Amino acid sequence: MKQEYIIYKLSESIKTTSRIDPDLFVKYNVKRGLRNEDHSGVLVGLTKIGDVVGYERLPQGGLKAIPGKLVYRGIDVEDLVKGFYAENRFGFEETAFLLLSGYLPDKEEDEVFRSLIATYMPLEQKTKMNILDLEGQDIMNILARCVLEMYIFDPAPDDTSRENLIRQSIELIARFPTIIAYAYNVVRHSRQGRSLHIRHPKENLSVAENFLYMLKGEFTDLEARVLDLALVLHAEHGGGNNSTFTVRVTSSSGTDTYSSIAAAIGSLKGPLHGGANKAVTDQFLHLKETIRDWTDVQEIDDYLMKMLRKEVYDKKGLIYGIGHAVYTVSDPRALLLKEKARELAVEKGREREFAFLELLEERAVGCFMNYKGNQVNKRVCANVDFYSGFVYDMIGLPQEVYTPLFAMSRITGWTAHRIEELNFDSRRIIRPAYKNVAELKKFLPLKKR
């Protein structure tokens, strides 16, 4: 029997042996995807780091839709962003300090923390050479590989003391921008045959500025400030999102920081988690080419309804960027990023595209509720991905770095959750249960099978 046939036969067996009857989930009251019937998340833990608010539970049962709130360590992210605007400061570094420590730094602490990030931002020579030599075509894969490699250079990689966890966290936050920028330049060099040009980080620049400098050289002040805002808004989103939960699950086993973070990168790489902004970007490009009159509400509605009916575009019945697991009335991240996108559109001469995107948001929400409102049984809104891809495109970022950019921001939340998981007074490894629904079978000797 040929090896190829065995592979085929095994793959065919999966059709039945790996299928679970959906009715069994109802029979045994199993929450698929750790989701309740109303699509809200099943409570599996406690945290002081981030809070995602999109509805209220009513005393008589059911949910009440409310404007969305995102809270970092007890501080509304909207207040945080407004504070950065008022003092004309880059806020990502201060956000990282807040998430790691639980409090806002004073002026001296802020300056020292920023200098620490600048100190850790350059890579070890061997890591740089491995990015160049091993190459690769996927930046998320390269990022995970480099994170695992950091274990080798760490003098105490398995030490889970609080001081060591903080040091490791700051190093990871500092090095992600450099790894991603280097990796992109290598990928571009490999694909396009362009000359390889590596720029090293500068001590006097913020994380957002350094990333733009390393990636493309020149950038405007508004580009850097909009990117800084995007980093602040993506830094943390509660312990229940897939990649952060991955960090908490792996950390609960006692594994090292680098293994845990590499696992989170693998989770974020999945298109259902970290690839949404790219999906929205591709969708927007399609709609720009397909809709003849960008101001014609009827033409827009007709086409969006065809998308929901799985008749056009990718025929999946989705409008990417619309809807969220928690947010109902509004996604605060989308509202904040949208206003900066408006400013950037003016700088780039792309006001007409922005107006079209804004109209698409309005019509898409309406069409979705008209077509699927009874199925989802809750209000929906545009999420942050609806605008983030357009923002990144205006900044001049290639699509290959969209998901890595998400990781570059979310590493702050990941490390904060790892620290919290490892500092519970009575720790337990996270071990949920699965109900076995297979039928019992008798063993037969090999010659009788």
Secondary structure, 3 states (H helix, E strand, C coil): CCHHHHHHHHHHHHHHHCCCCHHHHHHCCCCHHHECCCCCECCCCCCCCEEEEEEEECCCCCEEEEEEEEEECCEEHHHHHHHHHHCCCCCHHHHHHHHHHCCCCCHHHHHHHHHHHHHHCCCCHHHHHHHHHHCCCCHHHHHHHHHHHHHHHCCCCCCCCHHHHHHHHHHHHHHHHHHHHHHHHHHHHHHHCCCCCCCCCCCCCCHHHHHHHHHHCCCCHHHHHHHHHHHHHCCCCCCCCHHHHHHHHHHHCCCCHHHHHHHHHHHHHCCCCCCHHHHHHHHHHHHHHHCCCCCCHHHHHHHHHHHHCCCCCCCCCCCCCECCCCCCCECHHHHHHHHHHHHHHHHHCCHHHHHHHHHHHHHHHHHHHHHHHHHHCCCCCECCHHHHHHHHHHHCCCHHHHHHHHHHHHHHHHHHHHHHHHCCCCCCCCCCCCCCCCCCCCCCCHHHC
